Each structure stands twice: as C-alpha cells, then as structure tokens.
Amino acid sequence: MKIRTWDNVIVIAWKSKWIKGNVMKVFRDKNRVIVKWVNIVTRHVKKQGTKPWEKIKFEKAIDASNVMLVCPYTEKPTRIWFVMINEKSKQKKFRFSKKAVKELSKKPEEVIIK
C-alpha cells in the first residue's frame, strides 16, 4: 500500500465523495484507512451507574482503493510512482507533476524510474 499516515487524500468512491482529508491511521493487513471527517458514525452509550448516557461520534475505516493521494503542486488527485536515486534511496513522487522530479535531481541520468 502506497498510502501512509498523514498523507493528504481525496475520497473518490464513497457516500461522501470528493472530500479532502488527512489519513489518521492505516491498517495494512486489512487494506483500510481512516480519513479525518469521512465515514463518521454515531454510537450511543448506555447509562452506567452515575455516568449519564452519551453520543460518541468517530471515524470508521474505509477501503484504501476508495481514496487517492492529492498532489501538493496541483491540488488534484493523482497516482504516485517511486524514483530511485543512485540505487540507494527511494522517494515517493506524484505522477502528473514533473516538478517533483526536477526538484529531486538536476541531472536526468541520476534518476532511475521503477
């Protein structure tokens, strides 16, 4: 999964489409993510002893295929790819903004796309 915690994403397929938010938590084994202010559910908690009843609102996880990363340069949903520099380090870059590659390296022969 290419999505990590605190990435900016946009919901592309869910009840509340086209909402931008941050990823709060990633569940890699289930391929699900929790996005802030998306898929909010209400839970009613019963009265226990002297504590009164209450409503609790929280976000539930949605499938990772329903979100796309937002490019910081164009503010549009985009796919990502990885750029390797000198076979040592791998960095996440956005597919449709070429600015990311130009900022990374001035020499095109140093950049290996995988």
Secondary structure as UniProt FT lines:
FT   TURN            5..6
FT   STRAND          8..11
FT   TURN            17..18
FT   STRAND          20..27
FT   TURN            28..31
FT   STRAND          32..35
FT   TURN            36..37
FT   STRAND          40..45
FT   TURN            49..50
FT   STRAND          54..59
FT   STRAND          62..63
FT   HELIX           64..66
FT   STRAND          67..70
FT   TURN            72..74
FT   STRAND          77..78
FT   STRAND          80..85
FT   TURN            86..88
FT   STRAND          89..94
FT   TURN            95..96
FT   HELIX           99..104
FT   HELIX           108..110
FT   STRAND          111..113
//
